[in-house]
Amino acid sequence: MSVAYGWMAWRMRRVSPQSFWLRLGLPATLLAHGALLYVSVLGGGDIRLGFGNSVSTVFWLAALMYWASSHGAPLARVQSWVTGLASVGTLFMAVFTTVHVIPNSQMLALRAHLVASFLAYGLLAVAALHALLMTILEKQLHRGATALGAAPPLLTLEAILFRTIGAGFVLLTLVVSSGILFSEELFGQPLQLTHKVVFGILSWLVFGGLLLGRHFRGWRGRTALWWTITGFTLLLMAYVGTQFVLEVVLGR
């Protein structure tokens, strides 16, 4: 599966993502990856999460959502990046195999909370990749490059970026607010200011500040790009980074 993703990511840089074999191979590989994640996360009835399958789930969702939403204006470079991340995600599952059963994981509210969390991660991961692509294209323009391949204009990319951030921010708001207001019901304990909570709130504040700056002050360009990358970095540190430290570094 990792090899299939890697081959498709490589081919996307050389042929159109709409070529027959890529249009056929990518959804098939996404389906197989999703089935693997289902077995790993939900196969025992309870929700079982660890560093490996959490990272893999985020990368799979990013690739899935980008594939599902980009048929109108596919971006070969971003498509190849998210496909490459999905390839890395399958390797993470093979290397980091430790999983833990999530307490109270039969609760519908907790499942909804976790689904919203992963969807927010996936959307904001795509936004971060868009921001990275825009940074590269902007530097090329400043160096006087006139041919930027098949990339759309920066204004088009910017519109896609803020639509993606807006959708991700709505989900992130649901995640943060439900975690704060219903911590005891969801997790069986009152709210505690752990690293995950602090970084999650900081990420929410960064993305919220970016959207407010866009609306009231017209933020765009490098300002918007750096806020996006900063917000996603904080979001990574909130959950995936915390899991990495606990499971891989500390062995808990």
N, C-alpha and C positions, 0 to 999 in steps of 0.2 A: 504493500500500500504506500509506504514512504517512497519507494522507487517510482511508482506510478505518479504520485504527486510531483516528485522532483522532475521527472521527464516532461510532464505537462507544463510546469513552471518554466523549464528551459525552452520548450517549443513556443510558448507564448511570446517570448522575446524575439522570435524569428518568423512566426506566421501569425495570422489573425486568430484571436481567441474564438472566432466564429467558424473556424475550419471544422470539417465534419468530425474528425477523430477527437478534437478537443471538446466539441459540443456533446459528443457521446461519452467520452472518457471521464470528464470532470464530474458530471452528476452521478455517474456510476461509482466513482471513487468516493465522492462525498457520502453516498448512500451506504457504502461498505464501512466507511469511517464512523458514520453515525450509529450503525448497528454494533460496531465494536465498543463504542462509548456507552451505548445502552446496556450491554452486557456488563461492562466494567462498573458503571455507576448505579444502575438499577436492577442488575441481574438477580440479586438476592432478595429483592422486595424492598429492603431499606435503601436509603441513599448512601453510597460509599464514595467518599472523595479523598483524594490525596494530591500531592503536588503534581505528579505526572498526569493523571487523568483530568485534573482541573485545567492545566495549561493546554492540554490537547483539546478539551471542550471549548475553551475560548478561541483557539486558532481555527477549530472546525466551524464554529458559529460565524467567525469573521469571514471565512472562505464561503460558507453557505449563503450568508446574507449578501455578500458582494456579488456572488454568482446570480442570486435570485433578483437583485435590484439593478444590475448593470446592463441588461440586455438592450436598453434603449441607447446607451452611450458607453459601450465597454471601453475601459482603459487598460490596454495590454500590460503596461508596466505595473499598475497596482494589482491587476488580476494575477500576474506572475508572482508578485510579492506575497499576496494572501495565500496563494496555492503553495508557495514555498514554506510559509509558516505552518500550513496544515501538514506538510511533510515532516517538519521538525516536531510538530505535535504528536505524530504517531511514534516517533522515536522516543519522545519523553515518556510515553506510556510504557515502552519496553524497558527503559532504563530505570525510571522511578516507579516502582510497582507497589509501594506501600499505600494502603488505603485505610480509612477509618470510617466506621459507621456513624452517620450524623444522628445525634439524639433527637427523638421526636420526629424523625423523618417521615413518618406516616401522616403527619398533619398536612392537610391541604394548604394551609396558610404558609407553612414553612417551605413547602415545595414551590409555591408561587413566588415566594421571596427569592429562592435560589434561582429559579428560572429567570426572573427579572434581572438578577445580578449578572448571570452569564450573558444574557442578551445585551445588557448595558456594556459589559466588557467587550463583546463582539463588535457592536456598533462603534464604540469609541476607539477600538483597535483599528478599524477601517479608517476612522477620522484621522488618527495619528499617521497612518500610512499616506493618506491624501496630503496631510500637512508636510510630510517628508518629501513627497513627490513635488509639491509646489515649491518647496525650498530649493530643490535641485533645479527645477525649471527656471525659477527666478534668478538663480546664480548664472545659469547659462545665458539668459537674456542680458544680464549685466555684463557678461563677457563678450557680448555682441553676436551671440549665436542667433541665426535666423531660422534654421531648420530644427524643429523640436520633435521630429518624428510624427507620430499620429496623435500626439497629445492635444486635447482641446485647449482653447484659450484659458488663461489663468482665471478670468472672471467666471467662466463656466465651472472650473474646478473649485473656485471659492464658494459658489452657490451650492455645489454638491457637498462641500465640507460642512457648511453651516446647517444644511438640512440634516446631515448625519449627526452632527453634534446635538442639534435640537432634539432629535428622537432619542439619542443616547442619554441626554440630560433628563428627559421626562422619566425614563426608566430608572436612572440613577437616583432621582428625587424620590421615587416610590421605594427604592431599596433603602436609602438612608432614613427616610421618615418612618417606614415600617420598623426598621431596626431600632430606632430610637424610641418610638412610641410604644411598640409592642415587644420589647426585648424579652420580658419575662414570659410572655405567652409563646413566643417563637423559640427561644433558646433555653427557657427554664431558669433564667437568672436575671436580676436587674441589670440595667445598662452599666457597663464598665468602660472606662476610657482606655481601651487596649490600643496597640499600634494599628490594628485593623480599623477600628472605629475612627481614630484620629486621622489617619491617612485618607479614609473614605470621605470624611467630612471636608478635609482640605481639598480633595479632588473635586467634590461637589461645588465648593466655593469658587474654585478656579474656573470650572466650566460655566457656572452661573455668572461669574464676573465677566467672562468672555462674551457671553450672549448679551448681557446688559451693555457692555462696551460697544458691541456691534450695533445694538439698537439705538442707543442714545448718542454715541460718539462716532459711529461709523468705522469702528476698528476693522482693519483688513491687513493684508500683506504680512510682513514679518511679525507684527504684533500678534495677530491672530494665530499665526503658525506656532510661535513659541508658547503662547498660552495653551494651545491644544496639546503640544508635546509635553509640557509641564503637567497638565491635568492628567494625561494618560499615565505618565510616569508615577505620579502619586497614587493613581488607581491600581497600578501594578503592585506597588509597594504595600497597598492596603491588604490585599488578600494573597496573591501569588507570592509576593515577597515574604510575607509572614509565614506562609506554608513552607517555603523553601528553607527559611531559617530554622523553623521548628523541626521539620522532618529530615532535611538533608544535613544541615549544619549541627543541630543539637541532637538529632536522632530520636525525637519524641514521637 
